Amino acid sequence: MSVREVKKALCFSSPSVAQHHLEKLREIGLVKKQDVGGHYYLVGEVKIGVLRHFVKLGKLLFPRYLFYAVFSTTFYATYLILFMPNFTRESPFFIVLGAVVLAIFWYETIRVWSLKPF
């Protein structure tokens, strides 16, 4: 599509607005610009819905689960360091429970990270 076709299809106020958005899409690799004619074409399909699982910090995208995984890992390590000298009958339960929670959070973090659209 040309810049003017995009402007008309999306009801942008001017061709420069369409040009700006097309260039942003080109920068992240979703569209390419033809050398001859200057038309833009779609490189691949993007699943935008997956972005709801990400948090944007500056220009970087992080999976939401990353924060849960880091938070729970910190508390698990703190528990092991501070309370392991006082090993009680309940300690194995908390050690296994913490390890399972960490495994789930880190698995989900890696799985969602692999879905990152670009």
Chimera marker file (.cmm) of the C-alpha trace (Angstrom):
<marker_set name="trace">
<marker id="1" x="0.000" y="0.000" z="0.000" r="1" g="1" b="0" radius="0.5"/>
<marker id="2" x="1.065" y="3.554" z="-0.547" r="1" g="1" b="0" radius="0.5"/>
<marker id="3" x="1.182" y="6.199" z="2.176" r="1" g="1" b="0" radius="0.5"/>
<marker id="4" x="-1.934" y="7.863" z="0.756" r="1" g="1" b="0" radius="0.5"/>
<marker id="5" x="-3.834" y="4.572" z="0.690" r="1" g="1" b="0" radius="0.5"/>
<marker id="6" x="-2.990" y="3.991" z="4.338" r="1" g="1" b="0" radius="0.5"/>
<marker id="7" x="-4.015" y="7.566" z="5.202" r="1" g="1" b="0" radius="0.5"/>
<marker id="8" x="-7.365" y="7.089" z="3.488" r="1" g="1" b="0" radius="0.5"/>
<marker id="9" x="-8.035" y="3.595" z="4.899" r="1" g="1" b="0" radius="0.5"/>
<marker id="10" x="-7.276" y="4.605" z="8.495" r="1" g="1" b="0" radius="0.5"/>
<marker id="11" x="-8.740" y="8.129" z="8.274" r="1" g="1" b="0" radius="0.5"/>
<marker id="12" x="-5.508" y="9.826" z="9.314" r="1" g="1" b="0" radius="0.5"/>
<marker id="13" x="-5.409" y="13.628" z="9.175" r="1" g="1" b="0" radius="0.5"/>
<marker id="14" x="-2.501" y="13.770" z="6.720" r="1" g="1" b="0" radius="0.5"/>
<marker id="15" x="-0.138" y="11.564" z="4.728" r="1" g="1" b="0" radius="0.5"/>
<marker id="16" x="2.709" y="12.508" z="7.070" r="1" g="1" b="0" radius="0.5"/>
<marker id="17" x="0.904" y="10.829" z="9.983" r="1" g="1" b="0" radius="0.5"/>
<marker id="18" x="0.528" y="7.656" z="7.909" r="1" g="1" b="0" radius="0.5"/>
<marker id="19" x="4.196" y="7.936" z="6.865" r="1" g="1" b="0" radius="0.5"/>
<marker id="20" x="5.263" y="8.246" z="10.509" r="1" g="1" b="0" radius="0.5"/>
<marker id="21" x="3.364" y="5.113" z="11.572" r="1" g="1" b="0" radius="0.5"/>
<marker id="22" x="4.538" y="3.135" z="8.555" r="1" g="1" b="0" radius="0.5"/>
<marker id="23" x="8.139" y="4.056" z="9.342" r="1" g="1" b="0" radius="0.5"/>
<marker id="24" x="7.690" y="2.921" z="12.956" r="1" g="1" b="0" radius="0.5"/>
<marker id="25" x="6.325" y="-0.403" z="11.686" r="1" g="1" b="0" radius="0.5"/>
<marker id="26" x="9.283" y="-0.661" z="9.307" r="1" g="1" b="0" radius="0.5"/>
<marker id="27" x="11.754" y="-0.007" z="12.144" r="1" g="1" b="0" radius="0.5"/>
<marker id="28" x="10.424" y="-2.933" z="14.163" r="1" g="1" b="0" radius="0.5"/>
<marker id="29" x="10.395" y="-5.191" z="11.126" r="1" g="1" b="0" radius="0.5"/>
<marker id="30" x="6.669" y="-5.629" z="10.553" r="1" g="1" b="0" radius="0.5"/>
<marker id="31" x="6.577" y="-3.980" z="7.126" r="1" g="1" b="0" radius="0.5"/>
<marker id="32" x="9.107" y="-3.368" z="4.377" r="1" g="1" b="0" radius="0.5"/>
<marker id="33" x="9.321" y="-0.534" z="1.899" r="1" g="1" b="0" radius="0.5"/>
<marker id="34" x="9.818" y="-1.204" z="-1.788" r="1" g="1" b="0" radius="0.5"/>
<marker id="35" x="12.755" y="0.575" z="-3.377" r="1" g="1" b="0" radius="0.5"/>
<marker id="36" x="10.756" y="1.365" z="-6.494" r="1" g="1" b="0" radius="0.5"/>
<marker id="37" x="7.450" y="3.107" z="-5.917" r="1" g="1" b="0" radius="0.5"/>
<marker id="38" x="7.827" y="3.466" z="-2.141" r="1" g="1" b="0" radius="0.5"/>
<marker id="39" x="4.932" y="1.134" z="-1.354" r="1" g="1" b="0" radius="0.5"/>
<marker id="40" x="4.857" y="-0.722" z="1.942" r="1" g="1" b="0" radius="0.5"/>
<marker id="41" x="4.036" y="-4.387" z="2.348" r="1" g="1" b="0" radius="0.5"/>
<marker id="42" x="3.479" y="-6.648" z="5.324" r="1" g="1" b="0" radius="0.5"/>
<marker id="43" x="6.398" y="-8.914" z="6.227" r="1" g="1" b="0" radius="0.5"/>
<marker id="44" x="4.509" y="-11.326" z="8.469" r="1" g="1" b="0" radius="0.5"/>
<marker id="45" x="1.496" y="-11.735" z="10.674" r="1" g="1" b="0" radius="0.5"/>
<marker id="46" x="1.783" y="-10.407" z="14.217" r="1" g="1" b="0" radius="0.5"/>
<marker id="47" x="-0.314" y="-11.573" z="17.121" r="1" g="1" b="0" radius="0.5"/>
<marker id="48" x="-0.916" y="-8.290" z="18.929" r="1" g="1" b="0" radius="0.5"/>
<marker id="49" x="-2.938" y="-9.943" z="21.702" r="1" g="1" b="0" radius="0.5"/>
<marker id="50" x="0.250" y="-11.458" z="23.083" r="1" g="1" b="0" radius="0.5"/>
<marker id="51" x="1.432" y="-7.964" z="24.045" r="1" g="1" b="0" radius="0.5"/>
<marker id="52" x="-0.947" y="-7.943" z="27.019" r="1" g="1" b="0" radius="0.5"/>
<marker id="53" x="1.526" y="-10.303" z="28.714" r="1" g="1" b="0" radius="0.5"/>
<marker id="54" x="4.330" y="-7.736" z="28.494" r="1" g="1" b="0" radius="0.5"/>
<marker id="55" x="5.300" y="-4.592" z="30.390" r="1" g="1" b="0" radius="0.5"/>
<marker id="56" x="7.132" y="-1.810" z="28.599" r="1" g="1" b="0" radius="0.5"/>
<marker id="57" x="9.968" y="-0.104" z="30.472" r="1" g="1" b="0" radius="0.5"/>
<marker id="58" x="11.515" y="2.555" z="28.290" r="1" g="1" b="0" radius="0.5"/>
<marker id="59" x="12.083" y="0.891" z="24.935" r="1" g="1" b="0" radius="0.5"/>
<marker id="60" x="12.263" y="-2.634" z="26.347" r="1" g="1" b="0" radius="0.5"/>
<marker id="61" x="9.498" y="-5.202" z="26.729" r="1" g="1" b="0" radius="0.5"/>
<marker id="62" x="9.526" y="-7.616" z="29.654" r="1" g="1" b="0" radius="0.5"/>
<marker id="63" x="7.112" y="-10.456" z="30.371" r="1" g="1" b="0" radius="0.5"/>
<marker id="64" x="4.932" y="-9.729" z="33.402" r="1" g="1" b="0" radius="0.5"/>
<marker id="65" x="5.939" y="-13.064" z="34.883" r="1" g="1" b="0" radius="0.5"/>
<marker id="66" x="9.559" y="-11.919" z="35.022" r="1" g="1" b="0" radius="0.5"/>
<marker id="67" x="8.752" y="-9.593" z="37.921" r="1" g="1" b="0" radius="0.5"/>
<marker id="68" x="6.886" y="-12.354" z="39.782" r="1" g="1" b="0" radius="0.5"/>
<marker id="69" x="9.749" y="-14.771" z="39.171" r="1" g="1" b="0" radius="0.5"/>
<marker id="70" x="12.413" y="-12.341" z="40.402" r="1" g="1" b="0" radius="0.5"/>
<marker id="71" x="10.305" y="-11.347" z="43.423" r="1" g="1" b="0" radius="0.5"/>
<marker id="72" x="9.595" y="-14.943" z="44.458" r="1" g="1" b="0" radius="0.5"/>
<marker id="73" x="13.211" y="-16.002" z="43.814" r="1" g="1" b="0" radius="0.5"/>
<marker id="74" x="14.421" y="-13.227" z="46.114" r="1" g="1" b="0" radius="0.5"/>
<marker id="75" x="12.066" y="-14.277" z="48.893" r="1" g="1" b="0" radius="0.5"/>
<marker id="76" x="12.881" y="-17.963" z="48.428" r="1" g="1" b="0" radius="0.5"/>
<marker id="77" x="16.616" y="-17.286" z="48.646" r="1" g="1" b="0" radius="0.5"/>
<marker id="78" x="16.045" y="-15.109" z="51.718" r="1" g="1" b="0" radius="0.5"/>
<marker id="79" x="14.028" y="-17.899" z="53.336" r="1" g="1" b="0" radius="0.5"/>
<marker id="80" x="16.744" y="-20.444" z="52.639" r="1" g="1" b="0" radius="0.5"/>
<marker id="81" x="19.490" y="-18.185" z="53.979" r="1" g="1" b="0" radius="0.5"/>
<marker id="82" x="17.704" y="-16.978" z="57.116" r="1" g="1" b="0" radius="0.5"/>
<marker id="83" x="15.596" y="-19.962" z="58.166" r="1" g="1" b="0" radius="0.5"/>
<marker id="84" x="17.542" y="-23.035" z="57.063" r="1" g="1" b="0" radius="0.5"/>
<marker id="85" x="19.710" y="-23.048" z="60.221" r="1" g="1" b="0" radius="0.5"/>
<marker id="86" x="16.451" y="-23.600" z="62.176" r="1" g="1" b="0" radius="0.5"/>
<marker id="87" x="15.491" y="-26.701" z="60.199" r="1" g="1" b="0" radius="0.5"/>
<marker id="88" x="12.139" y="-27.990" z="61.458" r="1" g="1" b="0" radius="0.5"/>
<marker id="89" x="9.689" y="-30.681" z="60.465" r="1" g="1" b="0" radius="0.5"/>
<marker id="90" x="7.863" y="-28.211" z="58.172" r="1" g="1" b="0" radius="0.5"/>
<marker id="91" x="10.997" y="-27.019" z="56.365" r="1" g="1" b="0" radius="0.5"/>
<marker id="92" x="10.934" y="-29.668" z="53.585" r="1" g="1" b="0" radius="0.5"/>
<marker id="93" x="7.347" y="-28.665" z="52.757" r="1" g="1" b="0" radius="0.5"/>
<marker id="94" x="8.303" y="-24.992" z="52.374" r="1" g="1" b="0" radius="0.5"/>
<marker id="95" x="11.431" y="-25.854" z="50.402" r="1" g="1" b="0" radius="0.5"/>
<marker id="96" x="9.476" y="-28.002" z="47.918" r="1" g="1" b="0" radius="0.5"/>
<marker id="97" x="6.579" y="-25.516" z="47.711" r="1" g="1" b="0" radius="0.5"/>
<marker id="98" x="8.980" y="-22.642" z="47.018" r="1" g="1" b="0" radius="0.5"/>
<marker id="99" x="10.826" y="-24.637" z="44.375" r="1" g="1" b="0" radius="0.5"/>
<marker id="100" x="7.557" y="-25.518" z="42.606" r="1" g="1" b="0" radius="0.5"/>
<marker id="101" x="6.402" y="-21.884" z="42.626" r="1" g="1" b="0" radius="0.5"/>
<marker id="102" x="9.756" y="-20.755" z="41.219" r="1" g="1" b="0" radius="0.5"/>
<marker id="103" x="9.681" y="-23.418" z="38.522" r="1" g="1" b="0" radius="0.5"/>
<marker id="104" x="6.196" y="-22.321" z="37.433" r="1" g="1" b="0" radius="0.5"/>
<marker id="105" x="7.055" y="-18.607" z="37.353" r="1" g="1" b="0" radius="0.5"/>
<marker id="106" x="10.332" y="-19.112" z="35.463" r="1" g="1" b="0" radius="0.5"/>
<marker id="107" x="8.708" y="-21.541" z="33.017" r="1" g="1" b="0" radius="0.5"/>
<marker id="108" x="5.928" y="-19.040" z="32.254" r="1" g="1" b="0" radius="0.5"/>
<marker id="109" x="8.448" y="-16.208" z="31.917" r="1" g="1" b="0" radius="0.5"/>
<marker id="110" x="10.473" y="-18.136" z="29.326" r="1" g="1" b="0" radius="0.5"/>
<marker id="111" x="7.332" y="-19.350" z="27.518" r="1" g="1" b="0" radius="0.5"/>
<marker id="112" x="5.854" y="-15.831" z="27.214" r="1" g="1" b="0" radius="0.5"/>
<marker id="113" x="9.247" y="-14.383" z="26.233" r="1" g="1" b="0" radius="0.5"/>
<marker id="114" x="9.374" y="-16.821" z="23.311" r="1" g="1" b="0" radius="0.5"/>
<marker id="115" x="6.008" y="-15.430" z="22.101" r="1" g="1" b="0" radius="0.5"/>
<marker id="116" x="7.445" y="-11.910" z="21.818" r="1" g="1" b="0" radius="0.5"/>
<marker id="117" x="6.232" y="-10.667" z="18.421" r="1" g="1" b="0" radius="0.5"/>
<marker id="118" x="9.430" y="-8.815" z="17.459" r="1" g="1" b="0" radius="0.5"/>
<link id1="1" id2="2" r="1" g="1" b="0" radius="0.2"/>
<link id1="2" id2="3" r="1" g="1" b="0" radius="0.2"/>
<link id1="3" id2="4" r="1" g="1" b="0" radius="0.2"/>
<link id1="4" id2="5" r="1" g="1" b="0" radius="0.2"/>
<link id1="5" id2="6" r="1" g="1" b="0" radius="0.2"/>
<link id1="6" id2="7" r="1" g="1" b="0" radius="0.2"/>
<link id1="7" id2="8" r="1" g="1" b="0" radius="0.2"/>
<link id1="8" id2="9" r="1" g="1" b="0" radius="0.2"/>
<link id1="9" id2="10" r="1" g="1" b="0" radius="0.2"/>
<link id1="10" id2="11" r="1" g="1" b="0" radius="0.2"/>
<link id1="11" id2="12" r="1" g="1" b="0" radius="0.2"/>
<link id1="12" id2="13" r="1" g="1" b="0" radius="0.2"/>
<link id1="13" id2="14" r="1" g="1" b="0" radius="0.2"/>
<link id1="14" id2="15" r="1" g="1" b="0" radius="0.2"/>
<link id1="15" id2="16" r="1" g="1" b="0" radius="0.2"/>
<link id1="16" id2="17" r="1" g="1" b="0" radius="0.2"/>
<link id1="17" id2="18" r="1" g="1" b="0" radius="0.2"/>
<link id1="18" id2="19" r="1" g="1" b="0" radius="0.2"/>
<link id1="19" id2="20" r="1" g="1" b="0" radius="0.2"/>
<link id1="20" id2="21" r="1" g="1" b="0" radius="0.2"/>
<link id1="21" id2="22" r="1" g="1" b="0" radius="0.2"/>
<link id1="22" id2="23" r="1" g="1" b="0" radius="0.2"/>
<link id1="23" id2="24" r="1" g="1" b="0" radius="0.2"/>
<link id1="24" id2="25" r="1" g="1" b="0" radius="0.2"/>
<link id1="25" id2="26" r="1" g="1" b="0" radius="0.2"/>
<link id1="26" id2="27" r="1" g="1" b="0" radius="0.2"/>
<link id1="27" id2="28" r="1" g="1" b="0" radius="0.2"/>
<link id1="28" id2="29" r="1" g="1" b="0" radius="0.2"/>
<link id1="29" id2="30" r="1" g="1" b="0" radius="0.2"/>
<link id1="30" id2="31" r="1" g="1" b="0" radius="0.2"/>
<link id1="31" id2="32" r="1" g="1" b="0" radius="0.2"/>
<link id1="32" id2="33" r="1" g="1" b="0" radius="0.2"/>
<link id1="33" id2="34" r="1" g="1" b="0" radius="0.2"/>
<link id1="34" id2="35" r="1" g="1" b="0" radius="0.2"/>
<link id1="35" id2="36" r="1" g="1" b="0" radius="0.2"/>
<link id1="36" id2="37" r="1" g="1" b="0" radius="0.2"/>
<link id1="37" id2="38" r="1" g="1" b="0" radius="0.2"/>
<link id1="38" id2="39" r="1" g="1" b="0" radius="0.2"/>
<link id1="39" id2="40" r="1" g="1" b="0" radius="0.2"/>
<link id1="40" id2="41" r="1" g="1" b="0" radius="0.2"/>
<link id1="41" id2="42" r="1" g="1" b="0" radius="0.2"/>
<link id1="42" id2="43" r="1" g="1" b="0" radius="0.2"/>
<link id1="43" id2="44" r="1" g="1" b="0" radius="0.2"/>
<link id1="44" id2="45" r="1" g="1" b="0" radius="0.2"/>
<link id1="45" id2="46" r="1" g="1" b="0" radius="0.2"/>
<link id1="46" id2="47" r="1" g="1" b="0" radius="0.2"/>
<link id1="47" id2="48" r="1" g="1" b="0" radius="0.2"/>
<link id1="48" id2="49" r="1" g="1" b="0" radius="0.2"/>
<link id1="49" id2="50" r="1" g="1" b="0" radius="0.2"/>
<link id1="50" id2="51" r="1" g="1" b="0" radius="0.2"/>
<link id1="51" id2="52" r="1" g="1" b="0" radius="0.2"/>
<link id1="52" id2="53" r="1" g="1" b="0" radius="0.2"/>
<link id1="53" id2="54" r="1" g="1" b="0" radius="0.2"/>
<link id1="54" id2="55" r="1" g="1" b="0" radius="0.2"/>
<link id1="55" id2="56" r="1" g="1" b="0" radius="0.2"/>
<link id1="56" id2="57" r="1" g="1" b="0" radius="0.2"/>
<link id1="57" id2="58" r="1" g="1" b="0" radius="0.2"/>
<link id1="58" id2="59" r="1" g="1" b="0" radius="0.2"/>
<link id1="59" id2="60" r="1" g="1" b="0" radius="0.2"/>
<link id1="60" id2="61" r="1" g="1" b="0" radius="0.2"/>
<link id1="61" id2="62" r="1" g="1" b="0" radius="0.2"/>
<link id1="62" id2="63" r="1" g="1" b="0" radius="0.2"/>
<link id1="63" id2="64" r="1" g="1" b="0" radius="0.2"/>
<link id1="64" id2="65" r="1" g="1" b="0" radius="0.2"/>
<link id1="65" id2="66" r="1" g="1" b="0" radius="0.2"/>
<link id1="66" id2="67" r="1" g="1" b="0" radius="0.2"/>
<link id1="67" id2="68" r="1" g="1" b="0" radius="0.2"/>
<link id1="68" id2="69" r="1" g="1" b="0" radius="0.2"/>
<link id1="69" id2="70" r="1" g="1" b="0" radius="0.2"/>
<link id1="70" id2="71" r="1" g="1" b="0" radius="0.2"/>
<link id1="71" id2="72" r="1" g="1" b="0" radius="0.2"/>
<link id1="72" id2="73" r="1" g="1" b="0" radius="0.2"/>
<link id1="73" id2="74" r="1" g="1" b="0" radius="0.2"/>
<link id1="74" id2="75" r="1" g="1" b="0" radius="0.2"/>
<link id1="75" id2="76" r="1" g="1" b="0" radius="0.2"/>
<link id1="76" id2="77" r="1" g="1" b="0" radius="0.2"/>
<link id1="77" id2="78" r="1" g="1" b="0" radius="0.2"/>
<link id1="78" id2="79" r="1" g="1" b="0" radius="0.2"/>
<link id1="79" id2="80" r="1" g="1" b="0" radius="0.2"/>
<link id1="80" id2="81" r="1" g="1" b="0" radius="0.2"/>
<link id1="81" id2="82" r="1" g="1" b="0" radius="0.2"/>
<link id1="82" id2="83" r="1" g="1" b="0" radius="0.2"/>
<link id1="83" id2="84" r="1" g="1" b="0" radius="0.2"/>
<link id1="84" id2="85" r="1" g="1" b="0" radius="0.2"/>
<link id1="85" id2="86" r="1" g="1" b="0" radius="0.2"/>
<link id1="86" id2="87" r="1" g="1" b="0" radius="0.2"/>
<link id1="87" id2="88" r="1" g="1" b="0" radius="0.2"/>
<link id1="88" id2="89" r="1" g="1" b="0" radius="0.2"/>
<link id1="89" id2="90" r="1" g="1" b="0" radius="0.2"/>
<link id1="90" id2="91" r="1" g="1" b="0" radius="0.2"/>
<link id1="91" id2="92" r="1" g="1" b="0" radius="0.2"/>
<link id1="92" id2="93" r="1" g="1" b="0" radius="0.2"/>
<link id1="93" id2="94" r="1" g="1" b="0" radius="0.2"/>
<link id1="94" id2="95" r="1" g="1" b="0" radius="0.2"/>
<link id1="95" id2="96" r="1" g="1" b="0" radius="0.2"/>
<link id1="96" id2="97" r="1" g="1" b="0" radius="0.2"/>
<link id1="97" id2="98" r="1" g="1" b="0" radius="0.2"/>
<link id1="98" id2="99" r="1" g="1" b="0" radius="0.2"/>
<link id1="99" id2="100" r="1" g="1" b="0" radius="0.2"/>
<link id1="100" id2="101" r="1" g="1" b="0" radius="0.2"/>
<link id1="101" id2="102" r="1" g="1" b="0" radius="0.2"/>
<link id1="102" id2="103" r="1" g="1" b="0" radius="0.2"/>
<link id1="103" id2="104" r="1" g="1" b="0" radius="0.2"/>
<link id1="104" id2="105" r="1" g="1" b="0" radius="0.2"/>
<link id1="105" id2="106" r="1" g="1" b="0" radius="0.2"/>
<link id1="106" id2="107" r="1" g="1" b="0" radius="0.2"/>
<link id1="107" id2="108" r="1" g="1" b="0" radius="0.2"/>
<link id1="108" id2="109" r="1" g="1" b="0" radius="0.2"/>
<link id1="109" id2="110" r="1" g="1" b="0" radius="0.2"/>
<link id1="110" id2="111" r="1" g="1" b="0" radius="0.2"/>
<link id1="111" id2="112" r="1" g="1" b="0" radius="0.2"/>
<link id1="112" id2="113" r="1" g="1" b="0" radius="0.2"/>
<link id1="113" id2="114" r="1" g="1" b="0" radius="0.2"/>
<link id1="114" id2="115" r="1" g="1" b="0" radius="0.2"/>
<link id1="115" id2="116" r="1" g="1" b="0" radius="0.2"/>
<link id1="116" id2="117" r="1" g="1" b="0" radius="0.2"/>
<link id1="117" id2="118" r="1" g="1" b="0" radius="0.2"/>
</marker_set>
